[in-house]
Structure formats: structure tokens, C-alpha cells
Amino acid sequence: MTEKNLVYRCDGSFRAILCCIYEIYTHREFPVKILTPEDPATLYPEKWIETQDAHARRVWKSLPQKLGRRGAQMVRDGYLTCVPEKELLLCRFIARGYEYGAGIADLLADDTVNALQKALKHLYNEAHLYRGFVRFSIHDRVMTASITPKNRVLPLLEHHFCSRYPEELFLLYDKTHREALIHQPGRAEILPMEEFTPDAPNEEERAYRRMWKKFYDTVAIRERENPRCRMTHMPKRYWGDMTEFQEEAETPAPLPGKTAEKSALPAR
């Protein structure tokens, strides 16, 4: 395979990356870069790679055969990562897999494999944290939440939340990648969504948030407070989407039918 002073440009989808591999092996050339429409132009000559389902299916079918099931999964999950020049990295990994076979996943001495493994570790760790850090609020009987991940974690969170809330209507919005996981009983789908702004929490929702904060303050041991340890287990970049860190604009009313208690937090 010869690396040429050539740039591929594609639509950036997973199928487009597979079509780039098809083009590489059809013309026996390897580009120096693979760009998407949002990337700026370069001084290299460019070739537009059309996304064709037949080409993408042919390459995808070859991956488990050549790279093994684990290698194919690394390619699929690698597309969800935020690693720079992801498209080129995945094409290099697939090319290595075609050469080395199913053992490619364990070839950590290879720079390409090592870079992809690190990106996947970051992806899986972020998805694991969001399984505990997502905070749903109820708006008109629909559970909604927003997150700001670095990686595209929604496909990895889908099974967890759909199995945890199988009878609920919920929407989990990824503000970074502008897509949402939408679930209703028996069906779930990840769809593009340019913007999502939930309604302000009603009195009942604010009351539940306040009770959660009061519980948090009650079980805390002030003498053992350790902000550094807290940020180790709950990194600060996640706080903006967690309801317990959001200040209330006004003092909420108590739950209907309940006697108001003196709050452990000062009124705003």
C-alpha cells in the first residue's frame, strides 16, 4: 500500500469510513488525511468519497473475518470516540488488521493499535461515569436529562437506561454531538437534535430536588469533607448537568399534601 499526497473527504459517517477503506484497497493508495465537510481545505489534492451502502456493507462484512469479532467491535466503538483524526486512525487500524489478522487487538506495540486502545478506554470510562451521573427530571410525565460528553456515549448508555426504565418515557440529550436517545416502552432510538431546552421544573420537581439536596447534606460528615477526593470520584466537568449542583432561582413550594419543613439550605 502506497501513501500518496492525497486527501480523502467524506461525510464523516461510519459508513463513509468503510467506503474510504473500499477506495483505498480498490486503488491501492493510502491518503495522508481523511477530512469531513467541516474541516478546512488543505494544499493537497482532494478526492470526494461517496457513501455507498454496497461498498460499506462489503467492508463491514470483512471485518469479523479478517480482524476477529473483537477487532470489528474496536472499529465500531472507535467511531464513537473523540480522538483527533479519528477517520484516518480507523482506516489505519483496519489496514493493520487486514495484514495481521485477528491478533491485531493485542498488538499494543503498534502505534495505531495503541492510540485506538487509549481512545476506547477513555470512551468506556466516560460511559461508565455517565451511568451514575445522569440526572433525570420529570416534565409532563416524560423523564428528561442533558449531558455534555466528549465522546458519543449514547449508544453505550442505551441498553443501561432502557433496561432500567423499560416502562418510562425518557429523553437523554447529548449537547456536544446534538443527538438524543428517545425511549418509549418497547422502542428506543438515537436521533439528531439540534437543540433541546427543557421546561423549567415545576413545583413538585423542585421539591424533589430540594429533598435530594437535604439528604445529601444530612448524610455528609463535615469533619471529613475532602473536596479533592470528591472531584476525583465525581470530576467537576460533570457538575453542570447534575441537578444537585444547580442553584434554584426561587424557594420551591413543598410537595402537595406535605407539611413544609425548614430547609437545610438557605433560601435564594
C-alpha positions as CSV (number, residue, x, y, z in Angstrom):
1,M,0.0,0.0,0.0
2,T,1.5,3.3,-1.1
3,E,0.8,6.5,0.8
4,K,0.1,9.3,-1.6
5,N,-0.1,13.1,-1.2
6,L,-3.8,12.9,-1.4
7,V,-6.7,13.8,0.9
8,Y,-9.9,11.9,1.1
9,R,-13.0,13.9,2.1
10,C,-16.2,12.2,3.1
11,D,-19.4,12.9,5.0
12,G,-17.9,11.6,8.3
13,S,-20.4,8.9,8.9
14,F,-19.4,5.3,9.9
15,R,-20.4,4.1,6.5
16,A,-18.3,6.7,4.9
17,I,-15.2,5.5,6.7
18,L,-15.9,2.0,5.4
19,C,-16.2,3.4,1.9
20,C,-12.8,5.1,2.4
21,I,-11.4,1.6,3.1
22,Y,-13.0,0.3,-0.1
23,E,-11.5,3.1,-2.1
24,I,-8.1,2.6,-0.5
25,Y,-7.9,-1.1,-1.5
26,T,-9.6,-0.6,-4.9
27,H,-6.9,2.0,-6.0
28,R,-4.1,0.7,-3.8
29,E,-3.5,4.2,-2.3
30,F,-3.5,5.5,1.2
31,P,-4.4,9.2,1.9
32,V,-2.4,11.4,4.2
33,K,-5.6,12.7,5.7
34,I,-9.3,11.9,5.8
35,L,-11.4,15.0,6.2
36,T,-15.1,15.8,6.7
37,P,-17.1,18.7,5.2
38,E,-16.5,20.8,8.3
39,D,-12.7,20.5,8.1
40,P,-10.8,23.3,6.3
41,A,-9.2,22.8,2.9
42,T,-5.5,21.8,2.6
43,L,-2.9,22.2,-0.1
44,Y,-3.2,18.5,-1.0
45,P,-5.3,17.4,-3.9
46,E,-8.7,16.1,-2.7
47,K,-10.9,13.2,-3.6
48,W,-14.5,13.1,-2.5
49,I,-15.6,9.6,-1.3
50,E,-19.2,8.9,-2.0
51,T,-21.0,6.9,0.7
52,Q,-22.4,3.8,-1.0
53,D,-24.2,1.2,1.0
54,A,-22.9,-1.7,-1.1
55,H,-19.3,-0.7,-0.5
56,A,-19.9,-0.1,3.2
57,R,-21.6,-3.5,3.6
58,R,-18.8,-5.3,1.8
59,V,-16.1,-3.8,4.1
60,W,-18.2,-4.3,7.2
61,K,-18.7,-8.0,6.4
62,S,-15.0,-8.5,6.0
63,L,-14.0,-7.1,9.4
64,P,-15.0,-10.0,11.7
65,Q,-13.4,-12.4,9.2
66,K,-10.1,-10.5,9.0
67,L,-9.9,-8.7,12.4
68,G,-12.0,-11.1,14.5
69,R,-15.1,-10.1,16.5
70,R,-13.0,-8.1,19.0
71,G,-11.2,-6.2,16.3
72,A,-14.5,-5.4,14.5
73,Q,-16.0,-4.1,17.7
74,M,-13.0,-1.9,18.3
75,V,-13.7,-0.3,14.8
76,R,-17.4,0.1,15.6
77,D,-16.7,1.7,19.1
78,G,-13.8,3.6,17.8
79,Y,-16.2,5.7,15.7
80,L,-17.8,6.9,18.9
81,T,-14.5,8.3,20.3
82,C,-13.3,11.9,20.3
83,V,-9.8,11.0,19.3
84,P,-8.3,13.5,16.8
85,E,-8.2,12.4,13.1
86,K,-10.5,9.5,14.0
87,E,-11.3,8.6,10.4
88,L,-7.7,8.2,9.5
89,L,-6.9,6.3,12.6
90,L,-9.7,3.8,12.0
91,C,-8.6,3.2,8.4
92,R,-5.0,2.6,9.6
93,F,-6.3,0.1,12.2
94,I,-8.4,-1.8,9.6
95,A,-5.4,-1.9,7.2
96,R,-3.2,-3.3,10.1
97,G,-5.9,-5.8,10.8
98,Y,-6.1,-7.0,7.2
99,E,-2.3,-7.6,7.5
100,Y,-2.0,-9.1,11.0
101,G,-5.4,-10.9,11.3
102,A,-7.5,-11.5,14.4
103,G,-4.5,-10.8,16.7
104,I,-4.5,-7.1,15.8
105,A,-6.4,-6.2,19.0
106,D,-3.4,-7.3,21.2
107,L,-0.7,-5.7,19.1
108,L,-0.2,-2.9,21.6
109,A,3.4,-2.2,20.4
110,D,1.9,-0.8,17.2
111,D,1.3,2.9,17.5
112,T,-2.0,2.8,15.6
113,V,-3.4,0.0,17.8
114,N,-2.2,1.7,21.0
115,A,-3.7,5.0,20.1
116,L,-7.1,3.4,19.4
117,Q,-7.0,1.4,22.6
118,K,-6.4,4.6,24.6
119,A,-9.3,6.3,22.9
120,L,-11.6,3.3,23.6
121,K,-10.5,3.3,27.2
122,H,-11.5,7.0,27.5
123,L,-14.8,6.2,25.8
124,Y,-15.7,3.3,28.0
125,N,-14.7,5.2,31.2
126,E,-16.8,8.2,30.3
127,A,-19.8,6.0,29.5
128,H,-19.3,4.2,32.9
129,L,-19.3,7.5,34.8
130,Y,-22.4,8.7,33.0
131,R,-24.3,5.6,34.1
132,G,-24.1,7.1,37.6
133,F,-24.0,10.8,36.9
134,V,-27.1,11.2,34.6
135,R,-29.9,13.1,36.5
136,F,-33.4,12.8,35.0
137,S,-36.1,15.4,35.7
138,I,-39.8,14.8,35.0
139,H,-41.6,17.2,32.7
140,D,-45.2,16.3,31.8
141,R,-44.7,12.6,32.6
142,V,-41.5,12.5,30.5
143,M,-38.1,12.0,32.1
144,T,-35.5,14.3,30.5
145,A,-31.8,14.8,31.1
146,S,-28.9,16.6,29.3
147,I,-25.2,15.6,29.2
148,T,-22.1,17.1,27.8
149,P,-19.8,14.2,26.9
150,K,-16.6,14.4,25.0
151,N,-17.3,11.0,23.3
152,R,-20.5,9.9,21.6
153,V,-21.7,7.8,24.6
154,L,-25.4,7.5,23.9
155,P,-25.1,4.1,22.1
156,L,-23.2,2.7,25.1
157,L,-25.8,4.1,27.5
158,E,-28.9,2.9,25.6
159,H,-29.1,-0.6,27.0
160,H,-28.4,0.5,30.6
161,F,-31.2,3.1,30.8
162,C,-33.7,1.3,28.6
163,S,-33.4,-1.8,30.8
164,R,-33.5,0.3,33.9
165,Y,-36.6,2.2,32.9
166,P,-38.4,-0.1,30.5
167,E,-41.9,1.4,31.1
168,E,-40.9,5.0,31.1
169,L,-40.9,7.7,28.5
170,F,-37.5,9.4,28.6
171,L,-35.2,11.6,26.6
172,L,-31.4,11.8,27.1
173,Y,-29.9,14.7,25.2
174,D,-26.2,14.9,24.2
175,K,-25.5,18.6,23.9
176,T,-22.0,18.1,22.5
177,H,-23.0,16.0,19.5
178,R,-26.6,17.3,19.2
179,E,-28.3,14.0,19.3
180,A,-30.8,12.4,21.7
181,L,-31.7,8.9,23.0
182,I,-35.5,8.8,22.9
183,H,-37.3,5.9,24.6
184,Q,-40.8,4.7,24.9
185,P,-42.0,1.3,26.1
186,G,-40.8,-1.3,23.6
187,R,-38.8,1.1,21.4
188,A,-35.7,3.3,21.6
189,E,-33.9,5.4,19.0
190,I,-31.0,7.8,18.8
191,L,-31.9,10.7,16.6
192,P,-30.2,14.0,15.6
193,M,-31.5,17.0,17.6
194,E,-30.0,20.4,17.0
195,E,-31.3,21.9,20.3
196,F,-33.2,20.8,23.4
197,T,-34.3,23.2,26.1
198,P,-36.4,21.5,28.8
199,D,-39.2,23.4,30.5
200,A,-38.5,24.9,33.9
201,P,-39.0,22.4,36.7
202,N,-42.5,22.6,38.3
203,E,-43.1,22.8,42.0
204,E,-43.2,19.1,42.5
205,E,-39.9,18.5,40.7
206,R,-38.2,21.4,42.6
207,A,-39.4,19.9,45.8
208,Y,-37.9,16.5,45.0
209,R,-34.6,18.2,44.0
210,R,-34.6,20.0,47.3
211,M,-35.2,16.8,49.3
212,W,-32.3,15.2,47.5
213,K,-30.0,18.1,48.5
214,K,-31.3,17.9,52.0
215,F,-30.5,14.2,52.1
216,Y,-27.0,14.9,50.7
217,D,-26.4,17.5,53.4
218,T,-27.8,15.2,56.2
219,V,-25.6,12.2,55.4
220,A,-22.4,14.3,54.9
221,I,-19.8,14.2,57.6
222,R,-18.5,17.8,57.6
223,E,-15.3,16.9,59.6
224,R,-14.3,14.5,56.8
225,E,-15.1,16.8,53.9
226,N,-12.4,16.4,51.2
227,P,-13.0,18.4,48.0
228,R,-10.0,16.9,46.2
229,C,-11.3,13.4,46.8
230,R,-14.8,14.4,45.8
231,M,-13.5,15.7,42.5
232,T,-11.6,12.5,41.9
233,H,-14.7,10.4,42.2
234,M,-17.0,13.0,40.6
235,P,-15.0,15.1,38.1
236,K,-16.0,18.8,38.1
237,R,-16.8,18.9,34.4
238,Y,-19.8,16.7,35.0
239,W,-21.3,19.0,37.6
240,G,-23.0,21.4,35.2
241,D,-25.6,18.8,34.2
242,M,-26.3,17.4,37.7
243,T,-29.3,18.8,39.4
244,E,-27.8,18.7,42.9
245,F,-25.3,21.4,41.8
246,Q,-27.8,23.7,40.2
247,E,-29.0,26.6,42.2
248,E,-32.7,27.4,42.4
249,A,-34.0,30.7,41.3
250,E,-36.6,30.8,44.0
251,T,-37.6,28.8,47.1
252,P,-39.8,26.0,45.9
253,A,-43.1,25.1,47.3
254,P,-43.5,21.9,49.3
255,L,-45.0,18.8,47.8
256,P,-48.8,18.8,47.6
257,G,-50.3,17.5,50.8
258,K,-47.0,17.6,52.7
259,T,-46.0,19.9,55.6
260,A,-43.2,22.3,54.8
261,E,-40.0,21.6,56.7
262,K,-37.2,24.0,57.4
263,S,-34.6,23.6,54.7
264,A,-31.0,22.8,55.4
265,L,-30.1,25.2,52.6
266,P,-30.6,29.0,52.7
267,A,-33.4,30.4,50.6
268,R,-32.2,32.0,47.4
